Every structure is written in C-alpha cells, then in structure tokens.
Amino acid sequence: MRTVFVFPAGKRAETVALLDRHLSQQRHPWTLNGNLYIDIDEEQAGCLFSDWEPDDVSILDTAVGFHPTWAVQIDVSGRIDGTAEVHQMVALLLEHGGVAIDDYSAHPWTVHEIQSGAVIDGLRFFDFRAYHERNQAPGCFTAHSLVD
C-alpha cells in the first residue's frame, strides 16, 4: 500500500459531505473502484502523525498555518499504478485549498503544484517510480532493469 494524506481547507464535516456526495452508498471507509481506500484519520485516535518525523509535522504546520488534527488518508492498492486516481481524488479534496503529502517527500503539495507537474527535490507528487529509482541499492536488479 502507498499512502497520501490530504489536509483540505475547511471543516471536517464539509469534507465528509463531499466524500459522501462523490462516493455515494458508502462511508468510513470510502473506496474508489476497489483500489483507493479513503478514510478520515485523526490525531486524537493516535494514528495521524504517529510515525511522522517531528520536522515533517513542522513543515506541514507551517504550510497550512496551524496544526491540523485530522486528514483524509488515501491508501492505494499495490495492484494498480493509482496515479490518475490519486490525482483525481486529491484535486477534488483540495478544490478550496489545503495541501497533500505523499509517502515520497515531506513537501506539502498544493493542487496547483500537483496539476502542473511541479518537481520539488527531484520528485513530482506521488512519484513512486522516481523515488524507488533514486533509492534503489546499487547492484540490485529489477525486472525493469533487465528489460533495458
């Protein structure tokens, strides 16, 4: 599973209503095509930020201007690429502002940065391929490297 955390501007209830409208007939968690698993994660429950580095939380706090206590967590099945689906869901959730953070960088991504394909520290948003290429141990072979 790969994970994206979305910190939408606005109230939690507005975000829940938005998810209910766009992913009708389901709730807690919502799913998109059986490949994205979407839920609200809260700091009070002890999950949100529990495995984050303190510096990464500080970067997020600065980006949003306060310390958020909840986020939309999107888990992406390893069975699919998921890039298009994640971009679609994040664009919907960030329509009125906010940021998203993926598993591959501590950068809080705005919807404009995501949609424009901005490159920050050598990566685009949800750029798992470039991240894995960059962090692959020397001498390791993958199916992809055997084809090239």
C-alpha positions in Angstrom: 0.0 0.0 0.0 1.1 3.5 -0.7 -0.4 6.4 1.2 -1.4 10.0 0.6 -2.6 12.3 3.4 -4.8 15.2 2.3 -5.3 18.2 4.5 -8.3 20.1 2.9 -9.1 23.7 3.8 -12.4 23.9 5.6 -14.2 21.8 8.2 -14.1 18.1 8.6 -17.9 17.9 8.2 -17.7 19.6 4.8 -15.1 17.1 3.6 -17.2 14.1 4.8 -20.2 15.5 2.9 -18.0 15.9 -0.2 -16.9 12.3 0.0 -20.4 11.2 0.6 -21.6 13.0 -2.5 -18.9 11.7 -4.8 -18.6 8.2 -3.4 -22.2 7.6 -2.6 -23.6 4.5 -0.9 -20.5 4.1 1.3 -18.8 5.6 4.3 -15.9 5.1 6.7 -14.0 4.0 4.7 -15.0 5.0 1.2 -13.5 3.2 -1.8 -12.9 4.3 -5.3 -13.0 1.4 -7.8 -11.9 -1.0 -5.1 -8.4 0.4 -5.5 -8.3 3.6 -3.3 -9.3 3.2 0.3 -10.3 6.6 1.8 -10.9 7.4 5.4 -10.6 10.2 7.9 -7.6 9.9 10.2 -7.5 11.8 13.4 -4.6 12.8 15.7 -6.8 12.1 18.8 -7.2 8.4 17.7 -3.4 8.1 18.0 -2.8 7.3 14.3 -2.3 10.6 12.4 1.4 11.7 12.8 2.2 8.7 15.0 5.0 7.6 12.6 5.9 11.0 11.2 9.2 12.8 11.9 8.8 15.9 14.0 10.4 18.0 11.3 7.9 16.8 8.8 5.0 17.7 11.1 6.5 21.2 11.5 6.8 21.6 7.7 3.1 20.7 7.4 2.1 23.1 10.2 3.9 25.9 8.5 2.3 25.2 5.1 -1.2 25.2 6.4 -0.7 27.9 9.0 -1.8 25.8 12.0 -1.5 22.3 13.4 -4.2 20.1 11.7 -5.8 17.4 13.9 -7.4 15.4 11.0 -6.7 14.4 7.5 -8.1 12.3 4.7 -6.0 9.2 4.3 -5.9 7.6 0.9 -4.4 4.2 0.7 -3.6 3.0 -2.8 -3.7 -0.7 -3.7 -0.4 -2.1 -4.9 -2.3 -3.9 -7.7 -2.6 -0.7 -9.7 -0.5 2.3 -10.6 -3.0 4.6 -9.0 -1.5 7.9 -10.1 -4.6 9.1 -12.1 -7.0 8.0 -9.4 -5.0 9.7 -6.6 -4.6 12.9 -8.7 -8.4 13.0 -9.3 -9.3 12.4 -5.6 -6.7 14.9 -4.4 -7.9 17.6 -6.8 -11.5 17.1 -5.6 -10.4 17.3 -1.9 -8.2 20.4 -2.4 -10.6 22.3 -4.6 -10.9 25.0 -1.9 -7.3 24.9 -0.7 -5.2 22.8 1.5 -2.2 20.5 0.9 -1.4 16.8 0.3 1.6 14.8 1.4 2.6 11.5 -0.1 4.9 8.7 1.0 7.8 10.0 -1.0 8.6 13.5 0.2 7.8 15.8 3.2 6.7 18.5 0.8 3.1 19.8 1.4 1.8 19.8 -2.2 -0.8 22.3 -3.4 -3.3 21.4 -6.0 -1.6 23.8 -8.4 1.8 22.1 -7.9 0.2 18.7 -8.4 -1.7 19.6 -11.5 1.2 21.5 -13.1 3.6 18.6 -12.6 5.9 20.7 -10.5 9.2 19.0 -9.5 10.3 19.5 -5.9 13.6 18.0 -4.7 13.7 15.9 -7.9 10.2 14.4 -7.5 6.7 15.1 -8.6 3.7 14.4 -6.4 3.1 10.7 -5.8 6.2 9.9 -7.9 6.8 6.4 -6.5 8.8 5.3 -9.6 11.4 8.1 -9.4 11.6 7.7 -5.6 12.3 4.0 -5.9 14.8 4.5 -8.7 16.6 7.1 -6.6 16.7 4.9 -3.5 17.4 1.6 -5.2 20.6 0.0 -3.8 23.5 -0.2 -6.3 23.7 -3.6 -7.9 20.1 -4.5 -7.3 18.3 -5.7 -10.4 14.6 -5.3 -11.1 12.5 -6.7 -13.9 12.6 -3.2 -15.4 16.4 -3.0 -15.4 16.7 -6.4 -17.1 14.5 -5.2 -20.0 16.6 -2.1 -20.6 
